Amino acid sequence: MFTLANLITWIVVGLIGGTLAGRAVTWNKAGYGLWSNLALGCVGAIIGGALFELLNLLPSLDKIAISARDILAAVLGSLLVLAIRWAWSRWTEETGGGLG
């Protein structure tokens, strides 16, 4: 069941993961900024968490409430989102903008 504690956990993990991914990509202490880091990290946490569950990666790190596995999944998921965003922007520049 989804609880307020789950929401707080996802926000904390998302903020940490998004900030670390933003710093890794921008080489800037603030990354993309608070709200962008949070959004990036939450999307990354969902994607990374799903991939880690699907592939059964590092199940032994899942022993703590906010586990190292959760943060690692959020960072890797955020980096994946950033890579897709970068590839999409490159593709739209080359094709003249969009799908058509």
C-alpha positions as a Markdown table, in Angstrom:
| # | Residue | x | y | z |
|---|---|---|---|---|
| 1 | Met | 0.0 | 0.0 | 0.0 |
| 2 | Phe | 1.2 | 3.5 | -0.9 |
| 3 | Thr | 1.8 | 5.6 | 2.2 |
| 4 | Leu | 3.1 | 9.1 | 3.1 |
| 5 | Ala | 6.4 | 7.5 | 4.2 |
| 6 | Asn | 6.7 | 5.9 | 0.7 |
| 7 | Leu | 6.2 | 9.3 | -0.9 |
| 8 | Ile | 8.8 | 11.0 | 1.3 |
| 9 | Thr | 11.3 | 8.1 | 0.6 |
| 10 | Trp | 10.8 | 8.5 | -3.1 |
| 11 | Ile | 11.3 | 12.3 | -2.9 |
| 12 | Val | 14.5 | 11.9 | -0.8 |
| 13 | Val | 15.9 | 9.2 | -3.0 |
| 14 | Gly | 14.9 | 11.2 | -6.1 |
| 15 | Leu | 16.5 | 14.3 | -4.9 |
| 16 | Ile | 19.8 | 12.5 | -4.1 |
| 17 | Gly | 19.8 | 10.6 | -7.4 |
| 18 | Gly | 18.9 | 13.6 | -9.5 |
| 19 | Thr | 21.5 | 15.8 | -7.8 |
| 20 | Leu | 24.2 | 13.2 | -8.3 |
| 21 | Ala | 23.3 | 12.6 | -11.9 |
| 22 | Gly | 23.0 | 16.4 | -12.6 |
| 23 | Arg | 26.4 | 17.0 | -11.1 |
| 24 | Ala | 27.9 | 14.2 | -13.1 |
| 25 | Val | 26.6 | 15.6 | -16.3 |
| 26 | Thr | 26.9 | 19.3 | -15.8 |
| 27 | Trp | 30.0 | 19.4 | -13.7 |
| 28 | Asn | 28.2 | 22.0 | -11.7 |
| 29 | Lys | 27.6 | 21.8 | -7.9 |
| 30 | Ala | 23.9 | 22.6 | -8.3 |
| 31 | Gly | 23.3 | 20.3 | -11.2 |
| 32 | Tyr | 20.2 | 21.4 | -13.0 |
| 33 | Gly | 18.7 | 23.2 | -10.0 |
| 34 | Leu | 16.5 | 21.9 | -7.1 |
| 35 | Trp | 13.2 | 21.2 | -8.9 |
| 36 | Ser | 14.8 | 19.9 | -12.1 |
| 37 | Asn | 17.1 | 17.6 | -10.0 |
| 38 | Leu | 14.1 | 16.4 | -8.0 |
| 39 | Ala | 12.0 | 15.7 | -11.2 |
| 40 | Leu | 15.0 | 14.0 | -12.9 |
| 41 | Gly | 15.7 | 11.9 | -9.8 |
| 42 | Cys | 12.1 | 10.8 | -9.3 |
| 43 | Val | 11.8 | 9.7 | -12.9 |
| 44 | Gly | 15.3 | 8.1 | -12.7 |
| 45 | Ala | 14.3 | 6.3 | -9.5 |
| 46 | Ile | 11.2 | 4.8 | -11.1 |
| 47 | Ile | 13.1 | 3.7 | -14.2 |
| 48 | Gly | 16.2 | 2.6 | -12.3 |
| 49 | Gly | 14.1 | 0.8 | -9.6 |
| 50 | Ala | 12.1 | -1.0 | -12.3 |
| 51 | Leu | 15.3 | -2.1 | -14.1 |
| 52 | Phe | 17.0 | -3.2 | -10.9 |
| 53 | Glu | 13.9 | -5.3 | -10.0 |
| 54 | Leu | 13.5 | -6.7 | -13.5 |
| 55 | Leu | 17.1 | -7.7 | -13.8 |
| 56 | Asn | 17.5 | -8.6 | -10.1 |
| 57 | Leu | 20.6 | -6.4 | -9.7 |
| 58 | Leu | 22.2 | -6.1 | -6.3 |
| 59 | Pro | 19.4 | -7.5 | -4.2 |
| 60 | Ser | 21.7 | -7.6 | -1.1 |
| 61 | Leu | 21.8 | -3.8 | -1.0 |
| 62 | Asp | 18.1 | -3.7 | -0.3 |
| 63 | Lys | 18.4 | -4.1 | 3.5 |
| 64 | Ile | 18.1 | -0.4 | 4.6 |
| 65 | Ala | 14.9 | 1.8 | 4.5 |
| 66 | Ile | 16.6 | 4.1 | 2.0 |
| 67 | Ser | 19.0 | 1.6 | 0.6 |
| 68 | Ala | 22.2 | 2.1 | -1.3 |
| 69 | Arg | 20.5 | 0.1 | -4.1 |
| 70 | Asp | 17.7 | 2.7 | -4.2 |
| 71 | Ile | 20.1 | 5.6 | -4.6 |
| 72 | Leu | 22.2 | 3.7 | -7.1 |
| 73 | Ala | 19.1 | 2.8 | -9.1 |
| 74 | Ala | 18.0 | 6.5 | -9.0 |
| 75 | Val | 21.3 | 7.8 | -10.2 |
| 76 | Leu | 21.6 | 5.2 | -13.1 |
| 77 | Gly | 18.0 | 5.8 | -14.1 |
| 78 | Ser | 18.5 | 9.5 | -14.1 |
| 79 | Leu | 21.6 | 9.1 | -16.2 |
| 80 | Leu | 19.6 | 7.0 | -18.6 |
| 81 | Val | 16.9 | 9.7 | -18.8 |
| 82 | Leu | 19.6 | 12.3 | -19.5 |
| 83 | Ala | 21.1 | 10.1 | -22.2 |
| 84 | Ile | 17.7 | 9.7 | -23.9 |
| 85 | Arg | 17.0 | 13.4 | -23.6 |
| 86 | Trp | 20.4 | 14.2 | -25.2 |
| 87 | Ala | 19.9 | 11.6 | -28.0 |
| 88 | Trp | 16.4 | 13.0 | -28.7 |
| 89 | Ser | 17.7 | 16.6 | -28.9 |
| 90 | Arg | 20.5 | 15.5 | -31.3 |
| 91 | Trp | 18.0 | 13.6 | -33.4 |
| 92 | Thr | 15.5 | 16.5 | -33.7 |
| 93 | Glu | 18.4 | 18.9 | -34.6 |
| 94 | Glu | 19.5 | 16.6 | -37.4 |
| 95 | Thr | 16.0 | 15.8 | -38.8 |
| 96 | Gly | 14.7 | 19.4 | -38.5 |
| 97 | Gly | 12.6 | 19.0 | -35.5 |
| 98 | Gly | 10.3 | 16.2 | -34.5 |
| 99 | Leu | 8.7 | 13.1 | -35.9 |
| 100 | Gly | 7.5 | 14.2 | -39.2 |
